[in-house]
Amino acid sequence: MQVSQDQPISSEAPLQLLLFVDGRPKSKQQVQRIRSYLKELEADYHFELQIVDVGQQPYLAEHFKLVATPALIKIHPEPRQILAGSNITGQLKAWWPRWQAAVDTYLQLQTNLQENEENGHVREPKSSIRSVAVSAELIRLSDEIFRLKQEKEKLQEQIQFKDRIIAMLAHDLRNPLTAASIAMDTLQSNYNAEKGAFERLTPKMTAHLFKQARSQTKTIDRMITDLLQVGRDHDREFPFQPQKVDIGKLCLDVLDELRDRYTAKSHKVKKDIPKDLPNVYADPERIRQVLINLLDNAIKYTPESGYITVSGLHRTTQKVQFSIGDTGPGIPEENRDRIFENHYRLERDESKEGYGIGLCLCQRIILAHYGQIWVDNAPNGGAWFHFTLPVYPN
Ligand code: ADP
């Protein structure tokens, strides 16, 4: 008998056995027992036993669809046979004479084939441990290909997302850039260098144009700073997986989850989500968080029997705007930027439970999608929260 471990699996022996083991101490003892039993059985022909550690060769175990170890498998001669369970030696004892007989038949067949070969016949390829190893390797490789394909799809999605975002940002940057250019062109074309004065422009208009140019360049600067910050966040603690998301449906799902809360306050929900609202390019879990936070606030701050409105709008070719309105007290104009700061709460609402972190999280998530989030007041005085997300390309 030849026992091999950690060797390339290949054998020409007429009887080929594989013994699958794992690292547990109990199975080590069982393996010892099987090996010494096989030694006692020593046949009058060469046979080979290979020990396979399932931990190291999981694909080989998968190939044989093994569910337990130890397991002894007769690979050759065919048909394949698996002995498993606690009493492998007992089973082996019963099968050994039959295996011997199978080997005898095989050897006899070989001799006949050899004679035929000498007469010009070709021998069929025989099943062996080597062919098993090859198919186990194939399983491993196809698993690997599957994993790589998925990874490639994910990366392609991310590249597409970035392309889309670049188009959207270029579009967004163009607005303040155009406004600043127009202001500067007007100033330049009215400037008389010899006189050192602006002609055809009143001092008030001149001042206004300078202010306009300055404020638009500041806007561009702020957009670029935000953009760089988002890029840094993506790399660090804020990973997200953008994909195609039906935001209207996602919002209706979230509303369903919150149904008990708003029916308890007898709120009515108005839905204005166009059927042809495009899908957005976003991380569904993150956007769910945004919707939950905004709807939760709308319910929290709206008195009994009020209205909550959800509405979607295809704002530009690249952007979808989603809005959540309520009939609560609204947000005073002077606080509209600050409520997105971490831990910021209106004094008015200090008695209500909350930590002032919900809106800050919403802003981080929306900015990570290169979108915008803001609040204004609805005509009825309630709060109207809006956010934008990039459209998913068709
Ligand atoms: P909180 O846990 O306090 O609700 P948020 O960050 O979600 O924290 O909100 C910050 C503050 O903004 C709230 O404390 C509240 O004063 C105000 N606010 C948020 N949503 C609304 C709303 N829909 N109506 C009125 N005020 C709101």
Residues whose N, C-alpha, C, O or C-beta is under 5 A from the ligand:
A	BS01	ADP	N297 A298 Y301 G328 G330 I339 Y344 R345 L346 D349 E353 G354 Y355 G356 I357 G358 L359 C360 A383
